[in-house]
Amino acid sequence: MRGAAPRRGKALADLGIIRDGALLIRDGRIAAVDARGRIESLRETRNARKLDLGGRVVLPGFVDSHTHLVFPASRAAEYEQRIGGASYEEIARAGGGIHNSAHRLRGASSGDLKRRALAHLAQFATHGTTTLEAKSGYGLTWESERKILLVLRELEREQPLDIVRTFLGAHLVPREYCNRKGKTPDAYVELICREWLPQVAKENLAEFCDVFCDRGAFTVVQARTILTAARARGLGLRLHAEQLARTGAAQLAVEMHAASADHLEKISTRDIRALAQSNVTCTLLPGCCFHLGLAHYGPARKLIDAGAIVALATDFNPGTSPTLSVPMILSFACAQMRMTPAEAISAATINAAYSLKRHDRIGSLEVGKFADLAAFDVDDYREIPYYFGVNHCVLTMKRGQIVYAREGPGRT
Ligand SMILES: [Zn+2]
């Protein structure tokens, strides 16, 4: 994969496959990439350690640009309630959903949250992910939102995957601000803008600010207020948009020049046109639709054909998408949203990297970029989504270091 980023339209399907290829890695970066014979004839490769991947498929490491990595416990009980007929929104109104996670997170220690996240990060690596975005948003008090962001900062230092931190204090209006006297949702918005965002910036706790702008969460007006305050503090902008209802959040993302608008299941033709003419990455999260048992997925085909920047991510979270497998997301994208395997791979690598403003360093296998890659034990890249629910990743490398190997470090 090489060439300009982001990828729009037909370019999304251009993987630039090199058969019998090789990479030369120096100091954690790609020094050369070409046919194996050419790489082997370079003078610099004479003293290089050789890692033979034996005919496997090598991709850029996956970039998972939307996760809620730090949470206190699974919500398997709610999963069963939903199977029994309760909707996600009904469960949330009854104190379940995000309220449930927030209640438990407030009582959890940083150590417990970190141990759980570390186990998940190891799993991300076994599925070929080398960079992920991670949001706060299960705290909904300053103390606990900060706790999540600090855990993420510590995790970045203590394990090999790159983590991009996003502040999502506006995930949901906490129960204590639900229209009690003097404590309204608007008062919560003001608290975020006046007190929390300045502190996030001051302590450098996050690079992005996200808002869940949807029915039952924050309105477009509230989201604009928060994003405006975030931008003034130098944060990049992301939005959970148009998942449960069409609210105008996608148009807000365009208006605010957000880095990414995520979900987009309910967007209109007009929204698609506006997004296609913008530099907003449209991050589709089909794991959510699958887990919630919905028939309607995001309009990937229409977005791609209109020329929008399309990315894919897991939305790893305990309520609506408890998967950290990008290969599984590729399967959903292909079978349910009619993306081709090549389009899905570009969406989960270079375009996802673009949405995180890291496309100059990661997301493709090009000279000068970090040697972040994943090897799959398949004969053809299309088999990665084709064999759904099976993890064929056998080796994951982060900046030239092997961080996961199914069978040891390979045949030398
Ligand atoms: Zn999310």
Boltz pocket constraint, residues with backbone or C-beta under 6 A from the ligand:
constraints:
  - pocket:
      binder: B
      contacts: [[A, 66], [A, 68], [A, 240], [A, 315], [A, 317]]
      max_distance: 6.0
